[in-house]
Amino acid sequence: MTEPRLKAKLWVQATVRACHAQGYVAMVARKGDDDAGAVLIVQNLLGGGFRVLTQMRTKDGQPGWMAGTGAAPVDDAVAQAYIARQVERDWDLWVVEIEDRDGRLPFQTTII
């Protein structure tokens, strides 16, 4: 039997807490549906631009993240425009902003 999928709100809260525990800032920039909302992660590289990561599955079916705004960091306006387009498609969307100059994430993952 597989473990049930962690509810979106709980996953977001755990991610924010993990960032704080590892010494960098994270905040919920937009609240989505508590149970089934998808999540975007905005990496604020503190002067080095922004990267927006969106949830996806790898070709092996494992959870991962895709750089929705491309491999290179973008400016705030481009990141915000991307987020706005995603919210238009999915009103249940959560947005978590992580501020870290090095672009660290509080979990191991595949980024495509």
N, C-alpha and C positions, 0 to 999 in steps of 0.2 A: 504494500500500500504506500502511495506517495504522500508526502507531507502536504497539507493544504497551503495554498499560496498565501503569503503574508499580506494582510490588508494594506492598502496603499498608505493610509494615515500612519499606521504603526511603522512601516518601512521608512517613511519620511522622518518620523520622530527619531528612529534609531540612527539614521544617517546623520542627522543634525547633531545628536549626542556624540556619535563617534568622531565627528569632525572636531567638536569642542574638546573631547578627551585627547585628541592627537595634536591639539594646540593651534588649530586654525578655525576661522569663523565660518559659520554656515547659518542660513536662515531660510524660512519658508517665505518665498516671494509671492506665491499664489496657492491658495488652498483649492484642492479638487475634491472629488468624491471620496469619502472615507474608506469605502470598500474596494472600488474597482477603478479608480482614476489612474491613468498613466502618469509617468513622471518625466519631467525634463530637468536636467542638471545644468545650471549656468555656472561655468568656471570663470570667475573674475580674477584675472591674472595680475591685478593691482598695478595698472599702468602698462601692462603688456598685452592688453586686449581682452577679449572674451571668447569663450568656446561654449557652444550649446550642445549637450549630449542628449540623445533621445534613446529610449529603451528599444531593444530589438532582440532577435534570436540569431545565434550564429548558424552556420550551415549544418552544424551537428545538433541543433535544437537547444543549445545552452544559452542562458541569459547573457546579454552583452549590451554594449552601448555603441551608438554610431555618432560620429561628429557631424551633427546636422548642419552646422555652418561651415563645414569643410575642415581640412587638416590644419590650416593656418588660423591663428587667432584673428578675430574681426573686431571692429569698433562697436561701441555700445548700441548705436542706432541699428546696425545690421543684426545684432543679437536680438534686440527688442522687436524688430520687424519679424524675424523668424518665429519668436515666441508668439507674437500676435496672430500670425497665420496658423500656428498649431492650435491656439485657443479657439479660433474660429471653427476649426474642424472638430475639436474635442473640448466641450465645456467642463468636463470632469477632470481636466488636466491639473496636476500639481507642478509647481516650479520651485526648485530648491537652488539657492545661490550659494556657492562656496567661494570664499575669498582666500586665495592662496597663490602667491607669486610663482610657485613651482608647479601649479596645476595638479596637486595631489588629490586623490580620492580616498575616502576612509575604508574602502573595500577593494578586494582583488577582483578584476574584471577584464574582459576583452573589449578593447575600443577599436572600432573599425572606421 
